[in-house]
Amino acid sequence: MKEIKYVITDPLGMHARPAGMLVKAVAPYASKITVTAPTGTADARRLMALMKLAAKQGMELTVTV
């Protein structure tokens, strides 16, 4: 299992456009990919699940593959 930590730098947080880009980026891979924020955990293949995290600027996300 691989973990990557990332701090949101965009003043708008993780809104629809970057979340959609993430969903598209992980689509070709068969691995289970999750994103964990202080507000919860989401499957990286589900746009609405990522949006529900409500990741704001300065929050640390952990991407687990």
Beta strands, then each sheet from edge to edge (+ up, - down):
strand 1: 3-7
strand 2: 34-37
strand 3: 40-43
strand 4: 60-64
sheet 1: 1+ 4- 2+ 3-
end
